[in-house]
Each structure stands twice: as structure tokens, then as C-alpha cells.
Amino acid sequence: MMDKERVPVTPDVMSLSYVIDYQGEPAAEVLRKVVTAEVDKAGKPIVAWQPYCTIPIGEKDVDLGVLLFPDEKRGLAQVKVLDFSPEAFPYGTVQLMNFTTSKIAVSIDGVSFTANSRASARYPKTFEKTSTCRFFMAAAEPSGEQKLLRSTTVIFRPTSRYLIFATENLAASEDARYRTSVIVDNLVVRPTVAADPTPAPKAKSKAVSEAEGGTR
């Protein structure tokens, strides 16, 4: 909800959705569309909008990344809010998001960093050039057992920022218990249009201007 208007949004699964320019209350209310069992006079099902989650927005928040964790049984979602501004999360950096009951460790070209259960951690270096690196990811379970989750080679670029997720399904088998995924946000640089030094001739009719708008 933005004031009294509803702004449609379809969250993507494990990827970045388009940007919403929100201007409203400090607590942004997100609703979900529900088709009820009731029908209108024409016999069509009545659609209702029910609360889904609330996103807290601080006075100094400018660019937020919002993660939604749906609870299908209750029809609600838990919210995790990240400072997604380039100052707090610069391009060329890697951030680990640990949503498991274990401690997760990541090693990139021999430099390691860890995130405790339900916490996050940042790779201590920033990539200033395109680099091909050895990547390892492991879980240190509460029992003390070490479990290797990923071993691969990854290309990191200074024009990208990386969110690495570790999630867990306690009901799955031991081999399928952990799941890892990554979201890559690439810096989009729009080309600069050179100004035409030749002045445009004056038109006799009224000029009509057009504004371009878009989302990403």
C-alpha cells in the first residue's frame, strides 16, 4: 500500500525484483490477493486483500533490499530488510546470508569468513578487477561435524555484488539438508547521450514533451 493506492508487485524467487519507488508510511504494508468463497451479484468470486507482511522503513533508509519468507499455512511472510545502498553494500563485495542452524564458513582464494546461525557476514576484500577464484563453502554443525557444501571456481567482477544464501530443510535427507544459492546484482550504466550542438529550429505549433519511466 502506498497511501491509499495499491501498487502491484510480484516478488521473484531467489532473484531481484524490480524497484519500487515507495513514498508512504514508515511501516510499508504489503497485502496479498485472495479469492474468497463468496460471489457477487454476477456470480463471480469476490476478491479480497489481506495483510501479508509489514516492512519497517527508517528515516534515513534510501535503498532497501527486502527478503520475504512465506509461511504458506498462515498466509503470511516474515521479512528480512537489508541496506541495499551502494555505500553499505558496494559493488565488488560478497555478503553471506546464513539462515541455517549451523555456522557457515566461506573461503574465497584462501581468505575465509564465517556467519553464525541466522546471521550474515561480509567478505573482507573488495574485488577491484575481474578475478577467477577458488570457492569453498562448509557448515559447522552444532554437533561439531564439518560438512562441505560447495567446491567450485567462481568469477567475481568489480561491477557486481553478490548475496550468497545458505538455507536448510530439517525434514530432508542428510545429503539434501542444505541448499545454497546466490543473487548477483550487476551495475547498470546507462550510456550518456551527447548533446547536439546545433540548435533546433523553432516550431510554430506547441511542443509536446514525453517522459520515459521504467523499473528494474
N, C-alpha and C positions, 0 to 999 in steps of 0.2 A: 504494500500500500504506500502510495506517495500522496500525502494529504488525504483527499477523498477519492483519488483516482487509483485504479488498479493497473499496474504495469506488468504485462505478461513476461514471463521468463521460464525457460526450460533448461534446468541445470544439466550439464553434460556429466557423464560418468567418467571419473578419473581423467578429466581434462578441463581446460579453462573455458568457461562460457564467455559470452560477450559481456562487455562492460555496461553497467547500469549507472547512469548519472543520477544518483539519488539526492533529492532535496526534500527532506521531510523531518519527522520527529526523530529525536536522538535514539529511540529504540525502533528500528525498522521492523514492521510486522509483515511476515510472509504468510500468505494464505494458499490453500490447496483447493482445487476444484473437485467437488464431489457431486455425483449424480444420485439423487435421493430416490426413495421408493415412491414418492408422491408424484402425481401428474397434474398438469394444468388443465384448463378448460378444453384445450385442443387434444388432450390425451398424451402430450409429450412429457417425459420425465422432467422434474424440476431440478435445476442446478443450484447448488449452494456453495458458498465459500467458507471454509472452516480454517481456524488458526493452525499453522504448520510449525512455525518457529519464530523467534524474535532475535534480531541481530543487534547487539549493542554497538552504538557508534559514539565515540568520544568527541569532544570539542575540537581536538587537533587532528582527528583522523581524516585523511585526504584520499588515500588509495588503500582499500582493504581487499584482502582475499578471504572469501568465506567458504568454508568446507561444511557440507551438510551430511549428517549421518542419519539416514532414515530409519525409523522404527515402524516397520510395516504393520505390526499388530496394533499399535496405538494410533497410527496415522499421524505421527509427529516426527520431528527431526531434532537431533542435537546439533549444536553449532560450535565450530572452532573458527575463530577470527584471527587472521594474520595481517601484520602491517606489510602491505604489498608495494609500498612506495620504493622507488629506486634507491633512496637514501638508506632505508632499513634493510632492503633486500636487493643489493646491487647485482647487475648483470656480471656474469663470470663467477658467481658463487654457487655453492651447493648446500642445501639445507635438508637435513634428515628429520622426518616426522615419524616417531615411534608410537604406534597405537597397539602395542602388544604388552603382555605381562612380563616380558623379558627385557634385559638390556641389549640394545642393538649396537654393534660396532661396525664401522665402515673404514676401509683402508683404500686410499687413492694414491697410487705411486709411492707406497710406503709411509704415507702420512695418515695417521689414524685419528678418528674422533668417535665418540660414543654418545648415545642418547639413552637415558634411563626410561623405564616403563612410563608410558603416557607423557613423554616429554619430547623436546626437539633439540637439535644441536647443529652447529654450522661448521663446515669445512674451514680450517684456519687459513687457507690460502685463497687468493683470487686469481682466476685464470686471465692473464693479460694477452695471451696468444692461444691459437688453436693447439690443443695438446692431446695426444693419444696416451691414455693411462691404463694401467692395470687396476682393476676394481674388484675388491672383495667385500662381502657383507656377511656378518655372522651374528648369531643370537647366543647370548649367555643366559641360559635359563636359570630360574630360581634354585633348581637342584644342583647347579654348578656345571651342568653339561654344556659343552660348546657345540654349536650346530652351524655349519657353513650353509649359507643361504644362496649366495651368488659368487661366481668367479668368472670374470669376463674382461674384455677390453672395451673401454668407452672413450669416445672423442668428446672433449669439452671445449667450448668456444667462449670467447670473451663477450660475445653478443647474445649469450643465452644465460638463463638462470634455471637451476634445477631443484625441483622438490622431489625427494625420494621418500617413498612411503613404505613402512613395514606394518602389515596388519596380520591378524591372527584369527583363526577359526578353531576354537577349542573342541568343537564337535567333530572335526575332520580327523582323518588318519594322521599319524605322526609325520609321514612324508609330505602330506598336503596341508599341514597345520599352518605354516607361514606363507604369506603372499607378499611379494614385493612389486612395486610399480613406481613409475616416475612420470612427472609432469614437467615438460620443458616449455618455458616461456621465452620466445625469441623477440629480440628488439626489432621493432618495425621502424625503419627510417623512410619517411616519405620523400620522394625526390622534390627538390626545390625548382619551382618554375621560374625561369629567367624572365625579368621584366622586359617588355617591348619598349625600346627607346623611342619608337615612332608614335607620336600622339595620335589617338584615334579621332577620326572626323566626328564632328558634332552631328547628332541625329536630329531630325526635325520632330520625330514622334517621341513620346515619353519612353524612357528606358525601363525595361523590366529586368530586375535582378533576380538571380536564383541562388539559393543557398544549398550547399551539399551537406548532408549529415550522414552519419553511419555509426555502426557499432562494431566491436571486435570481440 
